Amino acid sequence: MTGAAGGVPGLVIAAPRSGSGKTTVTLGLLRALRRRGLAVAGAKCGPDYIDPAFHEAASGRPSLNLDAWAMPPALVAGLAGAAADGADLVVAEGLMGLFDGVPGAPGRSGSSADIAAAAGWPVVLVLDVSGQSQSAAALVLGCARYDPRIRVAGVILNRVGSPRHRRLVGDAVEALGIPVLGSLPRDEAVTLPERHLGLVQAAETSGLDGILERMADFVEANTDLDRIVAAATASRLDAGSLAAALPPPGQRIAVARDAAFTFLYPHLALGWRRAGAELVFFAPLADEPPPAGCDVCWLPGGYPELHAGALAGASQFLAGLRRFAETKPVHGECGGYMVLGRTLTDAAGVEHPMAGLLDVATSFARRRMTLGYRTATVLADGPLGPAGTVLKGHEFHYATVADAGSDEPFAAVTDAYGAAPAPAGSRRGRVTGSFLHAIARG
C-alpha cells in the first residue's frame, strides 16, 4: 500500500527549546483546521509516545512518529506517506529544540530539523518571548541560518505580555524578512495536565474535547490560519511502500490495552496490520487474560506503577498470562516488563506481586530517570527476531531494577553516545522483556 507524501503539503511546528508551547499550538491548529473542514493529519518528530494520541483526538485522524535516528530513511518516507494519505495537510510537532538530537550520521541525529529537511517541510517556529523583546529576533535569525537544509517560514510568538511587547518583538522579527504568523498572550487555561512521564495520556484527560476546543479557539483568535496553511509545502519524499518497522511477532497478536498499558507506537500497529497480522486487544485491569487463539502476547509500556494493586489482584489475567506463556511467546516493554517480573514496588513503598514469569523485581519508590535512544542486539531467538537482531529504540522511565534476579539478559544494549554494550532486560523460556521501547530494526 502506498502513501501520498509527495502531493500533500506539510509543516513542522518547532521551537528553540522545550516548553515553548509547541504542543498547544499543534493541537490548537489541528482542531481549528479540522473545524474548517480540512482533513488535517498530525505527526510527531522523535520517539514521544504520548503526543500522537492527543494529535488523533484533535484531528480525528491517526498520528505517526517520524524518527530520523531510530528509523531508516525509507521508513520515515513511508510513514510520512501513511500520515498524509487522504489528508489535505500534515502538521508535524517537533521535539525539544529544533536542532536537538544525538550523535549520528548526517540527517540521522533524531532532531526535528532532520525530519523537516528530509520531507522538505518548512518550519513554523514557536517562540516563547517572555522576559525579552527585540533579542527574540536574534534567536529567530540563528534558527533560520544555523542549518541551510531547512526554511523557517514564519514565527508564532507565545506568552506575549502586551500589545507594546508584541510590537517590539514582531517588528524586530519581521525586519529579518520572516513573517509573524501569530501572537499568543499568556493564558494558563489552555494547558494540559502533567505527571511524572510528561502529559497525562489522552484517554485519561478529563474533558479533553473541551480543552481541545479552547485551544482551537485560542489559536484561531491569535494566529492567521490562512497564512499558516499557505506556508506549508508538499513533501519531497517518495513514500513508496510502507514496510513494517518490526516484522509482526505473530499472526494473531494479543495486545494489552487499558490505562496501565498504553504505549504501543502507532506505526508498529499500522505496520503489523499492513503485513497481514491481526491485533486482538484485552484489558488486564478488567481482569481479562490474553485471548485464546492468539500466538503471541505483547504487553506494552504504560503506567502499571499507578495500578499495581489492581494488577496484583487481577487473578484471571495473571493466571491466563502464565498459561499462555507455557506454550507461546510473551514480550513486555517497559511497564509490560515490570508486570512480567516477580514484584513491583509502588511510589508508597508497597511491594505487589506480579506475574512472576521473569525474575526481575522493579521499584517506583526508588526512582531514577532513565532517558535516551538505545541500540539493542537480541541475544536469543524470540518474538522480536532471531539472536543477533538489532533493534533501535528508546527508554524513558523512572522505575528502577531493585533486583535483576537470575534470568539471562534479553539483549546487549548501548546508547547513542557509544557506551560499551551492557546486558539488559530478562528472558526465561518463551518470555522476554526489557525497558526498551522498540521503534524499528537497525
N, C-alpha and C positions, 0 to 999 in steps of 0.2 A: 504494500500500500504506500503510495507516495504522498508527500506533503505538498504545501503550496507556498513555501517561504519566499520564493523569488518574486511572487506577484503581490504580496501583502506588505503594506508599509508598517514600520515599527519604530520604536524609540526606546531609549534606556533612561530611566529615572535614576539619577545618581547624585552623589554629594561628595564634598571633600572629606567628610568623616562620618562615622556612625552618629546617630542621634540627631541628625539634621532635619528629619521629617519626611524621609523617602516613603515610608510605609503609608503615612497619612495621605500624601499626595497621590501615590499609586492607587490606593483603594478609592479615594475620592474621585479620581479620574475614571477608573474602571466603572464605578457605579453611575457617575454623571453621564458618561458617554453611552452606557447601556440605556439609560433613561431617554436618551435622544434617539434611540433606535439603531445604534451601531452595534454590530457583532464584534465586540472587543474582547481580546484574549489577554490573559496575564502570563508572565513567565518570571522566573526568579534566577538571577545570576548567582552561581555558587551553590553550596550544599545545604542551605537552610531548608528544613523540612516542615516548618510551621507556616511560613508566609503563603505558600501555594494554596492552602485551604482557604485562607482569607481572600485571596485573589478569586478563587472559584465562587465564594459566597457573594463577592461584589459584582462579578461579571456574568455569572451563570454559566461559565464555561471552564473546563479543566485548565489548570495552570501547571507548567512543567519546569523543572530545574534545567538550567544550561550551565554546565561547569567546565571551564576551559582547562582545569588541571586534571580532574578525575576522568573526564570523558575524552575519547579520541575525537579529532575534528569531524569525522564523518558522523559520529553520533550526535554531536552538537547540531550539525546541519539537519540531520533527520528529525531531531526533537524540535528545532525551530520550525521546521515544516509542519510537524504534527500540531504544534501550538497554533500555527497560522491557518491550518486547514479549515476553511469555511468562515474565517474571520475577516473583518474589514480593517482591523488594526491590531497590532501586538504592542502591549505596554510591558516592558521588562523592568522589574525592580532590581537595582543594583544591590551589592552587599558592601558593608563597611565603607571606606573611602573609595573613590573611583579607581584609583590605581593600586589599591592594597591587594597584595597577593603573597605568594611564596616563591622561593627559587624554582625556576623551571625553564624549559626551552622557550624560545621566542613565541609569544602568543599562548603559552601554556602555564602562566603564573596563577591562574584562577581568579584574576581580577575582573571587575565589571568592564574595564576598558578592553580586555581581551575579547569579551563577548560582543561589545559594540563594534570593535574593529573587524571581527570575523563576519558579523552579519551586515556590516555597513550601516547599522542603525545610528542615527545621531543621538547625542546625549542632551537631555534637559537636566540642568544642574539645579538641585535644591540647595539653597544657601541659607544657613542659619545666621542672620545678621545681628543677633542680639549682642550688644556690647561693642558695636563697631558701626562705622558708616562708610566713608569712601575707601577705607582699607579693604573692604569686602571685594572691591573691583580687582585688587591685586591677586586675590585668590582665584577669581574667575579667569584672569589673564593667565595665571600659572597653569590652571587646568586646561585651558584652551591650547596652550603652546607646549605643554610637557610631552605629549605623545602625538606625533604627526599622523598616526593611524586613525585618530578619532576626530569628530567635529562636534563642538558644543553649539547646539542650535538655539539655545536660549536658557534663561535663568528664571527660576521661581524663587523669590525672596520669602523667607519664612521668619516668623517671630519678629515682625516689624512693629516698632513701638508707637509710631505716629505718622501722620502724613508728611511731616517735615523729615522724619527719619527715612521714609520711603523715597522722598525726592533726592536726598543726599546720596543714598546708595544707588538708586535707579539711574540717576543722571551719570554717575561715575561708571556704572557697568555699561550703559548704552553708548557712552563715549568710546568704548572699545569696539563698537560695531556689533555687539552681541545684544539681542533684544531681551527685555524683561517681559516674560510671559505671564507673570502673576506676582501678587504681593499679599502674603498671608499674615494677618495680625496674630498676636499671641492669643491662643484660645486652648485651654486645657480640656474643654468639653468634648473635643473630638479625638482624644487619645484612647488607645486600647489598654485594658488591664494587663499587668505583667506579673511574672513569678520567676522562679529560680532558673528556668531554661529560656527566659525571654517572655514572649507573649503567651497568655492563656490561649489554648487551642480554639480554633474557630467553632467547633462543635460544642464547646463548653462555655462560650462567651454569651452571657445573658443579654438578651435584647440586641443581638448582633445586627439584625437588619435595620433597626432604628439607628444604631451607631453608624452604619454604612450610609444611611440616608443623610444623616447630619454631616458626615464627611463630604458626601457629594454636594450638598447644599453649600458647604464651606468652600470647597474648591471651585465650584461653579461661580459663586459670587465674587471670588477674589482672583480668578485667572481668566485668561482669554482662551477658552476651549477651542475655538475655531483655529487660532494661530498655533496652538499646540498640535492639533491634528494635522494641520498643514505642514508642520515641521518634520513629520515622520517621512521616512523614505523606505522604498522597497528593499528587502534583504537581497544581498548579492549571493547568498548561499544557494547552492544546488542541493535541494533537500534529498533527492534520490529516494531510496527505500530505507525505511527505519528498521534496523535490526535490534534485537533485544540487547540492552546493556549487559545483562546477565542472562544466559540461557535459562529457561524455566527449570526450577529444581524438580518438577514433576509435571504430569499431565493434568492432574486434579490437585490443586494446592489448597490445603486447609489453612486459612489466614485468620489469626486472632484479630478482632476489631471491636473495640469499645473504648471507654475513657482511659483504660490502662494501657492499651495497645493501639497507637495511632500513627506512628511514624513510619509508614510504608511509603517510599518515594513513589510519586505518581508515574514517573517514567518507567519504573520497574513493572508496575501493574499493567501499564499500557503495552510494554514490550512483551510481557508474558502472554497477554491476551492475543496480541497480533501474531505471536508464534504458535497459537493454537491451544494454549493452556487455559484451564478453567480455574478461577479463583472462587473458593467456597468459604464464606465468612462465618465465623462463630464468635460468641461473646463469653469469654471466661468469667466476667463479673456477673453474668446471668447464670453462672454455673453450667455452661454448655461445654461438652467435650468436643474434641476435633471430630468433624462429621465423618461418618462411615463412608467408605468408598473412595476416600482421598488417598493419594500415595505419598504425600509428604506434608509435614506441618511446619508452618512458618510463624514464629512469634516475633512481631516487630517490636521496635522500641516504643517508648511512651512514658507514662508516669506510674509504674507499678508501686513505687515507694509511697504514693498517696493513697493506695488501695491495698496495701499489704495485708491488712487484717481480713478484708473481704476475699482476697485471693487465697489466703491460707485456709479460709473456711469453705471455699468452693470445692467440696469433696468430689462431686461428679466430674468437674473439669479436671482436677488433679488425677483422679483415678483413670479417667478416659485418656488423658495425655500419657500416663505411664503405660497403659495398654497399647496405645498407638505406637509408642517408642519400642515396644518389644519386637515389632516386625517391620516398621517403616521409619524413614529418616525424620528427624526433628531438628530445626535450627532456630536459634534465638539471637536476635540482635539487641545489644544494649539492654533495655528494660526486659526484653524477652529472655536474654541471657541470665539476668538476675532471677527471673521466675523459674528457670530451669535448674537453678542452684539449690543448695541444701537449705540455706536460710537467707532472709532479707531483714536487716535491721532498719526500722523506720527512723524518722527525724527525732522522735522522742526517746530513742534508745531501746524500743521494744523489738525483740527478735521474733520473727514469724517464720514458721516452717514453709518451705516452698516445695517444688515438685521432687527434688532430690535426684533428678536424672543426671545432674552434674554435681561434683563435689565442692564447688566453689561456694563461699559464703560472702555476701556483699552487705555493705552498710551505707545508709544515707545519713546516719548520725555522725560518722567520721567523714566529713565532706572534704573534697578537694576537686577544684575544677580541672577537668581534662578536656582539651580542645585542640583540634587540628586535623589536617589531612594525614592519611596513613596509606602505605603500600603494604599489603599482606600477601604472603606466599603460603597457600594452603599446604599443610603438612601430611594430610592423608585424604584418600578418596572420600567424598561426601556430597551433600546436596548442592554445594556451590562449585563443584567441579572436582576433577581428579587431583591427586597430590601434585604440587608444582604449579597449580593455577595461581595466577597473580591477580589480585583484586585491588582496585583503587577505591578509597572510601574516606570516611570522616568519623571522628569521635567528638562528642560533646556531652559530657555528663559530670555530675558532682558526686556520684556514688563512688565508693572505693571498694577494693577487694580486702575483706577482713581476713580471709583465709583462702588461699588458692586451692587447697585440697590436693588430692593425689592424682587427678586426671592428667592425661597427656595434653599438651597445648594444641589449640586449633590451628594456629598459624604462626609464622615468624613475621614480625611487624616492624617496619621502620617509618620514620616521618619524612616530611618534605625537605628536611634540612640535612639529610644524610646520616642520621644516627645509626649506630650498629643495629642490625636486626635482633629483636628480642622475642622470646616466646610470649604468646598472648592467647587468651581465651582457653577454652576447655573442649575436650572430646572424650566421649565414652560410648563405646558401641556405636549405635546409629545416631547418637545425639551430639550436636556441636553447638557452640555459641561463643560470642565474644562481644566486646563493647563496640566493635566496628559496625558502622552503617555502610554497607557495600553500595557503591554508586555504579561501577562498571568494571569489567575486566580490564586489566592493564595490558 
